[in-house]
Amino acid sequence: MADMPKGRWVRETLYEKEGFTCAFRADEVLHEEHTDEQHLVIFENELFGRMMALDGVTQVTERDEFIYHEMMTHVPILAHGRARRVLIIGGGDGGILREVLRHKDVEKATMVEIDPAVTDFCRKHLPQISAGAFDDPRLELVFADGAKFVEDRDESYDVIIVDSTDPIGPGEVLFREEFYRAAKSCLTPGGVIVTQNGVPFMQGSELQSTIEKFRRLFNVATCYLATIPTYVGGPMAMGWGTDDETLAALPSAELERRFAAADIATRYYTPDVHKAAFALPRYVLEIVKPA
């Protein structure tokens, strides 16, 4: 029998209490520390490239980050069609910011990250994720609690993207109804909020809770899906809240027109994928349907 590969294994602990875990081999640990907010580790893995985990939960990998970042960004921006101001809550690695700023019609992107250490480490060890986005003059970078930020902000946004961690630790407040209500107050008429809501097959209660709260706040409360290899257990759900009932049901021809006008090269997103992402399998429909 061949020798086992050398290297420390970094365990994914998100579903540990439910009886499931997996692990990624850290061929080289690039940085590890307990910040003021959370435990952070950045390491190299032969299959996924550079990876970052926070509090035992995988956040981003070099190999498949484009799927998550493209779908969290281009779906709401192209569905809106007139997005000029975009608010990003979280997203310290800069991947969402990178994709937002690829839209030439976006005049300002405000990014609110609670932990400056995450952004500092990612700019140093994962610069390919942000790809220079932090140097774009359209960026307003704020280090603050995202929940408090939307409560105090008097500026409005066309699209809000909540690139949060899972509802544990500092990310927990970003799943409360008070946060969603305050975020809605920051949306322009017809604006849309998109949230990271985990893998429905594994985290159905998380998605259900968000959609129930959205239903009390928005005319349209649903989700769309994308399959991201790192996040095991099936496709990931992105929560969708808006008062504009047309945004999730745009004709394919209109999506094609907007995508062509944006002139953005993508590796996962296409107008057809956009349209299909809102076609939910029955087990997800049962999670998001009204009680």
N, C-alpha and C positions, 0 to 999 in steps of 0.2 A: 504494500500500500504506500502511495506517495505521501511524503511529509505534508502536514497541514501548512497552508500559507502562513507566513509570519505576519504579525501586526495585531494591534489592539482592535477589538470589536466594539463599535458604538451602538448601543441598543436603542431601538425605537420603543419608547415606553407608553405611547399614547393609549394603547388598548390593553395595557398590562393588567389592570384590574378586571377586565372582561375575559382574560385568559389567553391573550394573544400577544406575541412580541416578535420582532425580527431584528436583524442587526446588519450593519454595514462595516466592512473592514476598513479601519483607518490605516492605510499604508504609511501615511505621514500626518501627524498632527501639526498643523501650522500655527494654531493659536487656541488657547483655552483659558478661561477665567470666569470667575463669578463677578459680574458687573453689579452695579447698584440695584438692578432690576431682576436679573436672571443669570442662569448659567449658560455660557456660550462656548461652543467648540466649532472650529473650522478645520477640516481635514481633507486629505486626498483619498479617493477610492478609485480603484482601477476601472470599474464599470461606469460610475456616475461622475467621475472627475472630482472637482472640488465641491465640498458640501458644507452646509452649516446646520447645526442643531441648537435649539434653545430649550433648556429644561427637559432634555431627553426626547424632544420632538423635532423631526426633520423639517427644516424650513425651505431650503432651496438646494438644488444640485445643478452643477454646471451643464449636465447633459440634457436635462428635460425641462429646465426653467422656462424655456420659450413657450411651452404649451400653456402653462398657468398664466404667465404675464400677458401673452397675446389675448387670451380669452377673457381675462379679467378687464382688459383695457379696450380692445377694439370693438367688442360686442356693445357695450354701453355708448361709446363715443360715436360709432357709426350708426347705431340705432337712433341716437338723439339727433344727429345730423347737423347741429348748429353749436356744438360745444366750444365755448371760448375760454371758460374758466373751469378747471378741474381740481378737486380736492382729493388728496390721497391720505388716508389715515393708516399709519404703519408703513410697511414697505421699505424698511431700512436698507435692504440690499440694493435698492435702486432699479429693480427690474420693471416695476409698474411705471415708474417715472420715465424710464427709457422709452417705453412704448407710447406713453401719453405724449411725450415731446416729439415723437415722430409725426404727429398730426400737425401740419404747418398752420392750421387754423386755430389751434390752441394758443391763446395769448398769454395765459398764466397758469402755472401748475403750482399749487400749494401742497407741500408734503409735511405731514405732522408725525414725527417719530418720537416715542417716549424715551428711548434709550440711545443717546448719542454714540455710545460705544459700539452698537450694532452697525451704524453707518460708518464709523471710523474703521472698524475691522473689515467691513465688506469693501470699502474703497481701497484698502490696502491689500487684502487677500483675495477678493473676488471682483476685481475691477472690470472684468469682462461682462459682469451682470449689468452694471450701470452704464458701461460703454461711454463714459464722458457726460452723462446726463446731469450730474451734479454741478457741472460747469456752465450749464445753459442759463443765459440771463433771464429766461422766463420763469425760472424756479424761485419760489419762496420756500425756504427750508426752515421749519420751526421744530424745536425740540420741546415737546410738551405732551401732556396727557391728552389724547385725542378726544376723550369724552368731555373734558373741561373746555377744550378748544372750541367745539361746536356750540357749547352752551354760551360762550362769551363772544363769539365771532358775529359781527354784523355784516359781513360780506356774503354774497350769494354765489352759488356754483351751479353749473349746468349738469355736471356729473360728479358724484362722490363715489370713490372706490375705497372700500374698507379692506385693506390687505393685512388683516390681523392674524395673530397666532390663534391657537384654539382657546376656548373659554376657560383657561387656567392661568394663574399668575396675573401679570399685568394686562393680559388680553381679555380678562373676564368682563370688565366693564363695557367692552365694545359689543356685548351681546345683550345688554339690558335695554328695555323699552325706553327708558329715559334718554339713552344715547341716540336711539333711532329717531325719537321725537325731536330732539335737538338738531340732529342731522337734517331731518326733513325741513326744519325751519330755515336751514341754510341753502336749500335748493331753490333754484329759479322755477317759475311755473313750467310744468312739463319736464322738469329735471328727473334724473334717475339715480338711485343708489344701488350699488352692487356690493355684495358681501361675500367673504370666504366662509363657507358653511360645511367644510369637511366632506367626508365620504358618506353618503346617505346609508349605504348598506351597513356601515359600521357605526355611524353617528346620526342615526335617524332622528333621535330626540333633539339634537342640536338644530338640525334643519327645521324640524317641526316647530320648535320654539320661536325661531326667527320669523318664519312665515306667519305664525299666529300673530306676532307683534306687528309685522308689516300689514297684515290684513286690517288691523285696527287703525292704521295710519294712512294707507295708500289705497287708491282704486284698484291697482293691480299688485298682487303679491304672489310671486311664483319663484321659480329658479330655472337655471339652465345648467347643462352638464359639460364636462370635459374630462377626458381620460388622461391622467398624468401618472406615469409608471411609478414614481417615487411614493405616491400616496396610495398605499395598498388597500385593497378591498373593493375595487370598482371605481366608477367615475366619480369625480368631485363635483359638488354642487356649488353654484354661485347664486346667492339670493338676489332677488330682483324686486325692487320697490319703486313705483312711480304712479302718478295720477294720470298719465297719458296712456290710454288703452291701445294706441296704435303702435307703440314702440316695439313690442315683442312680436308683432305680426306684420312686419313690413314685407311687401312683395319682393321676391328674389331679384327682379329687375332693378328695383330701387337700391337694394343693397349692393348689387353689382356696380351701379352707377356711382354710388358714394365711395366704394372701395377703389374704383378706378381713379376717381378724382383725388383721393387721398394719396395715391401713388406710393404705397407702402409695400415693401417686400416682406412676406411672412413665411414661416415654416410650418405653421399649423392652421392658423385662421384662414378661412375662405368664406365668401358669402354663403355658400351652400352649407358649410359647417355651422356658421352662425345660425342659419335658419333651422337646421336639424337639432341644434343644441337645446332648443325649447321643446322638442318632442320627447316627453318624459316616459320612461318605462312605468308599468303599472305599480310596481312597489314604491316608486318615488311619488307617483300621483297620490297614492294612499297616504303618504307622509304629509304631503302639502295640501290635501283637500280640507275644506272646512270641517270642524268637528261636528 
